[in-house]
Amino acid sequence: QVQLQESGPGLLKPSQTLSLTCGVSGASLLTTSYYWNWLRESPGTGLEWIGWISSAGGADYHPSLKGRTSITRETSKSRFYLQLSSVTPEDTAVYFCARGRIRNLHGRSPHRDDFDSWGPGTQVTVSS
């Protein structure tokens, strides 16, 4: 059974960098055909895809976030990471990590059943 768990600070000030960790158990980050995703959800915008890191180590990002987003991994620790720089209050959301098999998530809103495993989510609030 695949399990994912997000962790990281819950409160940031504007202009800081958000750093989140997703710990994975029951699966390998190296298994081919899977993409390890970060998403977020807020009442105002709904579910938003942020980006993924692939089993091969490549990454793809939502165009609107690409300039300030980085997704990396440590396969030996079975973890992958999100960094989002220069945060503003608009980045306030519940952040999720999730596993999926869809490569191209551009140009459409994600659906929960696009992903077969989810973490419980972690609240991130950006406020001065």
N, C-alpha and C positions, 0 to 999 in steps of 0.2 A: 504494500500500500504506500503510495507516494504521499509524503507530507511536506508542506512548506510552512515556514514561519518567518515573518518579518520582524525586524528589530531596528531600533534607532531612536533618536531624540524626538520627543513629541512637540517641542516648542522651539521655534527659531525666530530671530529678528530679521526684518527685511535686509537684504543684501548678503546674508549668510549663505553658506552652502549646505544643502540637505544631503546627508549620507545615510543610506539605509542598507541593511543586510538581509538577504533571504537565505536561510538555512534549509537545505534539502535532505530528506531522508527517504529511503526506499526506492531511489532511482539515481542514475548517474548523469551528471551534466554532459557527459561525452556520448551518450546514446544518440545515434544518428536520427535525423528527421524530427527532432524535438527542438523547440524554441522556448527559452526561458525569459518570461516577460515581466515587465513592470507596468502596472495600470494604476489609475487613481479615480476616485469618485467623489463628487461633491454635489450638494443639492442643486447648485446653480447650473452645472454643466453635465451632470450624468457621468457615465463611465467613459473614461478617456484612456486610450492606449498611449504609453510613454515610449516604449521601445523593447527590444529583445536582444539577447545574446544567444547565438546558435551553438549547436554541439561542436561545430568547428572553430568557434571562438570569434566569429564575425558578429557585428552589431548593426542594428538598424533602429532609427529613431523617428518619432513623429516629427514632421517638418517644422511645426511651430515650436518645438522644444529642442531641436537638434543642436542649436548653437550653445546650449548650456547644459546638455545632458551627456552623461557618460555611464555606460553599463560595462562592468568588468566581472571577472570571476576568479575564484581560487578553487580549482578542481580537486586539489588534495584535501581541502576542507569541506568540499561539497557546498560551497556558498557562491552566490553571485550578488553583485552590489549595484546600487544606484547612487549616482551623484548628480544633484541638480543645483547649479550655481545661481547666484543673484536672485534668491527667492523673493517673492512679493506676497502680499496677502492673498492674491489670486491663486497661489499655489497651495493654499489651505485645502486639505482633502484627506480622505482615507486612502492610504496607499497599499496596494496589493502586489504580491508576486504570484505568478501563475505559469503553468506549463501548457504549451499548446503545440499544434502541428501546422499552423498556418504561417506561411512565410510573409505574404503580402497583406499587411493590415492598413495600408495607406488608403485614404479616400473614403473610408466608411467608419461608422461607429462600431466598436466591438460589441459582441454579445457574450454573455457569461458562458454559453455553451460552446464558444470558440475555444475554450480552454478546459482541459480535463482535470486539472488539479489546481487548487487555490490555497493560499495562506489565508488566515482569518482577517488580515488587514491591520494597519496601524494608523492611528490618527496623527496627522501632522498639522500643526497650526502655526501660521506665520503672523506675528503681531509685534508691534513696537511697544 
